[in-house]
Amino acid sequence: MTTASPKTFLITGVSSGLGQAFAEGALDAGHVVIGTVRREDDAEAFAAKAAGRAHPLLLDVTDYAAIPAAVAGAERQAGPVDILVNNAGYGHEGVMEESSMDDLQRQFAANVFGAVAMTKAVLPGMRKRRAGHIINVTSMGGFITMPGISFYCGSKFALEGISEALRKEVASLGIRVTALAPGQFRTDWAGRSMDRTPRSIADYDSVMDPIRAARKAKSGQQPGDPAKAAQALLAIVDAPDPPVRLFLGDDALSLVDAKLDAMRAEITEWETLSRSTGFAS
């Protein structure tokens, strides 16, 4: 447990998965944590983790209108938010053609719009104090893609772009922004937390059936340790110059490296055509 400058964290989605690990890691290090949950029994369980330092906040991050007042009330109780960790969200699995527009809207509502609404709620206080750190939990799926999770990847690509641009907007105000991009961690993301669209178009069977079976089989066996992800989060919070984005896990780094190599090769192959579109000098 640390005794040096404890901070107040606001972490969304602390009842399970990486959010739970992040909250427990911060509490174990001596920090104060406001953690959003959606059920009363989860609120009671969270408060019991560290009396006086674990502050549950009943909130659905897709209820945008409720967020400003909820955050203000939590800050009155626990103190101004130093670190916002936008973790709440879920995965959607489904071929794009088979998935509905409602599926897409729900995915972006939780994974993108909720994070933006939470960020907008803490920014005025951070600006006033000229200090703060916003950490948006994205995914390796915010840089690399896989078939069958197009809506999920789209939402994480969006949050990556928002994070990077926001960092440039607030850097002169003393506010830091980091996209934290995990690979596969041993959580319920691919299990009960995954929303799966039913299959309906046989043309996609050869692509989707093996992917869906493999993902279900791997649930609970993923290589990443959530407790170690929490320690990585604490490390970037303490860093004097935290990264724009941090990938977590050997799998994430390997897949990202492969994509960067492929991108550079493709850019080189098509460079002449890319440069051919300007007015002649």
C-alpha positions in Angstrom: 0.0 0.0 0.0 1.4 3.4 -1.0 1.4 6.4 1.2 2.7 8.9 -1.4 0.1 11.3 -2.8 -3.0 9.2 -2.9 -5.3 10.2 -5.8 -9.0 10.0 -6.5 -9.9 7.6 -9.3 -13.2 7.4 -11.1 -13.4 4.1 -12.8 -16.5 3.0 -14.8 -17.7 -0.6 -14.8 -16.0 -2.0 -11.6 -18.3 -4.9 -10.9 -16.3 -7.4 -13.1 -13.5 -7.8 -15.6 -10.7 -5.3 -16.0 -12.7 -2.6 -14.3 -12.8 -4.7 -11.1 -9.1 -5.4 -11.4 -8.3 -1.7 -12.0 -10.3 -0.7 -8.9 -8.8 -3.3 -6.7 -5.3 -2.4 -7.8 -5.9 1.3 -7.1 -7.4 0.6 -3.7 -4.6 -1.8 -2.7 -2.2 1.1 -3.6 -3.9 3.4 -1.1 -6.0 5.5 -3.6 -9.6 6.5 -3.4 -11.9 5.0 -6.0 -15.3 6.0 -7.2 -16.6 3.0 -9.1 -19.7 2.9 -11.3 -22.0 -0.1 -11.0 -25.5 -0.7 -12.3 -26.9 -2.8 -9.5 -27.4 -2.2 -5.8 -25.8 -5.5 -4.7 -22.7 -4.6 -6.7 -22.6 -1.2 -5.0 -22.7 -2.8 -1.6 -19.9 -5.3 -2.5 -17.7 -2.5 -3.9 -18.1 -0.3 -0.8 -17.0 -3.2 1.4 -13.7 -3.5 -0.5 -12.2 -0.5 1.4 -14.3 1.4 3.9 -14.1 5.1 3.3 -12.1 4.8 0.1 -14.3 2.7 -2.1 -17.3 4.8 -3.2 -19.8 3.1 -5.4 -21.8 5.2 -7.9 -25.0 3.7 -9.3 -24.8 4.8 -12.9 -25.4 3.5 -16.4 -22.9 5.3 -18.7 -25.4 5.3 -21.5 -27.7 7.5 -19.4 -25.9 10.6 -20.6 -28.3 13.1 -19.0 -27.7 11.6 -15.5 -23.9 11.7 -15.7 -23.1 15.4 -14.8 -25.1 15.3 -11.6 -23.9 11.9 -10.7 -20.2 12.8 -11.1 -20.7 16.1 -9.2 -22.3 14.2 -6.3 -19.5 11.6 -6.2 -16.9 14.4 -6.2 -18.6 16.1 -3.3 -18.3 12.8 -1.3 -14.9 11.5 -2.4 -13.0 14.6 -3.7 -12.2 15.9 -7.1 -11.4 13.3 -9.7 -7.7 13.1 -10.5 -7.9 10.0 -12.8 -10.8 9.1 -15.0 -10.7 5.5 -16.3 -13.3 5.0 -19.0 -13.5 1.2 -18.8 -17.3 0.4 -19.1 -18.3 -1.3 -22.3 -18.9 -4.7 -23.9 -18.1 -6.7 -27.0 -20.5 -7.4 -29.9 -19.8 -10.4 -32.1 -21.6 -10.7 -35.4 -21.1 -10.5 -39.1 -21.8 -6.9 -40.2 -24.5 -7.9 -42.7 -26.3 -10.0 -40.1 -26.1 -7.4 -37.4 -28.7 -4.6 -37.0 -28.4 -0.9 -36.8 -29.7 -1.2 -33.3 -26.8 -3.4 -32.5 -24.4 -0.8 -33.9 -26.1 2.0 -31.9 -26.0 0.1 -28.6 -22.3 -0.8 -29.2 -21.3 2.9 -29.8 -23.6 4.1 -27.0 -21.7 2.0 -24.4 -18.2 2.0 -25.8 -17.9 5.5 -27.3 -20.7 7.9 -26.3 -20.6 6.9 -22.6 -16.9 7.5 -22.4 -17.2 10.9 -24.1 -20.0 11.9 -21.7 -18.0 10.9 -18.6 -15.0 12.8 -20.0 -17.1 15.9 -20.5 -18.3 15.7 -16.9 -14.8 15.7 -15.4 -13.0 18.1 -17.8 -14.3 21.4 -16.3 -12.8 20.5 -12.9 -9.6 19.3 -14.4 -9.2 22.5 -16.4 -9.8 24.6 -13.4 -7.1 22.6 -11.4 -4.8 22.4 -14.5 -4.3 18.7 -13.7 -5.8 15.3 -14.4 -5.4 12.2 -16.4 -8.1 10.6 -18.7 -7.5 6.9 -19.5 -9.7 5.4 -22.2 -9.7 1.7 -22.2 -9.8 0.8 -25.9 -8.5 -2.6 -27.2 -6.0 -4.0 -29.6 -9.2 -4.1 -31.7 -8.9 -0.4 -31.9 -5.9 -0.8 -34.2 -6.0 -4.3 -35.6 -9.2 -5.9 -36.8 -10.7 -9.4 -36.9 -13.8 -10.7 -38.8 -16.9 -11.0 -36.8 -16.4 -8.0 -34.5 -16.7 -5.1 -37.0 -19.0 -3.1 -34.7 -16.7 -3.6 -31.7 -13.6 -2.7 -33.7 -15.3 0.4 -35.1 -16.2 1.6 -31.6 -12.7 1.1 -30.3 -11.2 2.8 -33.4 -13.5 5.7 -32.7 -12.4 5.9 -29.1 -8.7 5.7 -30.1 -9.2 8.7 -32.5 -11.1 10.7 -29.9 -8.4 10.0 -27.3 -5.5 11.1 -29.5 -7.2 14.3 -30.6 -8.4 15.1 -27.1 -4.8 14.7 -25.8 -3.7 17.5 -28.2 -6.6 19.8 -27.1 -5.9 19.6 -23.4 -2.1 19.1 -23.2 -1.5 22.8 -22.6 -4.0 22.7 -19.7 -2.0 20.1 -17.7 -4.4 17.3 -18.5 -3.0 14.0 -19.9 -4.9 11.5 -22.0 -3.9 7.9 -22.7 -5.6 5.1 -24.7 -5.0 1.8 -22.9 -5.3 -1.0 -25.4 -5.5 -4.5 -24.0 -5.1 -7.8 -25.9 -6.8 -10.9 -24.6 -7.2 -10.9 -20.8 -8.8 -13.5 -18.6 -12.2 -11.8 -18.1 -15.8 -12.5 -19.1 -15.5 -10.3 -22.2 -15.8 -13.3 -24.6 -18.3 -15.1 -22.3 -21.3 -13.6 -20.6 -20.2 -10.1 -21.4 -20.3 -10.8 -25.2 -23.4 -9.8 -27.2 -23.8 -12.3 -30.1 -25.9 -11.8 -33.1 -27.6 -15.0 -34.3 -26.3 -16.5 -37.5 -28.5 -16.3 -40.6 -26.5 -16.1 -43.8 -24.9 -19.4 -44.8 -22.3 -17.6 -47.1 -20.5 -16.5 -43.9 -20.3 -20.0 -42.3 -16.8 -20.7 -43.3 -15.5 -17.5 -41.8 -17.7 -17.2 -38.7 -18.3 -20.7 -37.4 -14.6 -21.4 -36.6 -14.1 -18.0 -35.1 -17.2 -18.2 -32.9 -16.2 -21.7 -31.7 -12.6 -20.7 -31.0 -13.6 -17.6 -29.1 -16.1 -19.5 -26.9 -13.5 -22.3 -26.2 -10.8 -19.7 -25.3 -13.1 -17.8 -22.8 -11.5 -18.2 -19.4 -8.2 -19.3 -20.8 -6.9 -16.0 -22.2 -3.2 -15.2 -21.6 -3.5 -11.8 -20.0 -3.6 -11.4 -16.2 -6.1 -8.6 -15.1 -4.1 -7.9 -11.9 -1.0 -7.2 -14.0 -3.0 -4.9 -16.3 -4.0 -3.0 -13.1 -0.3 -2.6 -12.2 0.3 -1.3 -15.8 -2.5 1.3 -15.3 -0.9 2.5 -12.0 2.5 2.7 -13.7 1.2 5.1 -16.4 -0.7 7.2 -13.8 2.7 7.7 -12.0 4.7 8.3 -15.2 5.8 12.0 -15.7 5.1 11.6 -19.5 2.6 8.9 -20.0 2.1 7.4 -23.5 -0.5 8.4 -26.0 -1.4 4.7 -26.1 -0.2 1.6 -24.4 -0.8 -1.9 -25.7 -1.1 -4.6 -23.1 0.0 -8.2 -23.8 2.3 -10.1 -26.0 -0.6 -10.9 -28.3 -1.5 -7.3 -28.8 2.1 -6.3 -29.6 2.6 -9.1 -32.0 -0.6 -8.4 -34.0 0.1 -4.6 -34.0 3.6 -5.1 -35.2 2.4 -7.3 -38.0 -0.2 -4.7 -39.1 2.4 -1.9 -39.0 4.6 -4.0 -41.3 1.8 -4.7 -43.7 0.7 -1.1 -43.7 4.2 0.1 -44.5 4.5 -2.4 -47.3 1.1 -1.4 -48.8 1.9 2.3 -48.6 5.2 1.7 -50.4 3.5 -0.4 -53.1 0.9 2.3 -53.8 3.1 5.4 -53.1 3.2 6.5 -56.7 -0.6 6.5 -57.1 -1.0 8.2 -53.7 1.3 11.1 -54.8 -0.3 11.4 -58.2 -3.3 13.4 -57.1 -1.9 16.9 -56.7 -2.1 19.7 -59.2 0.9 19.7 -61.6 3.6 22.2 -60.5 
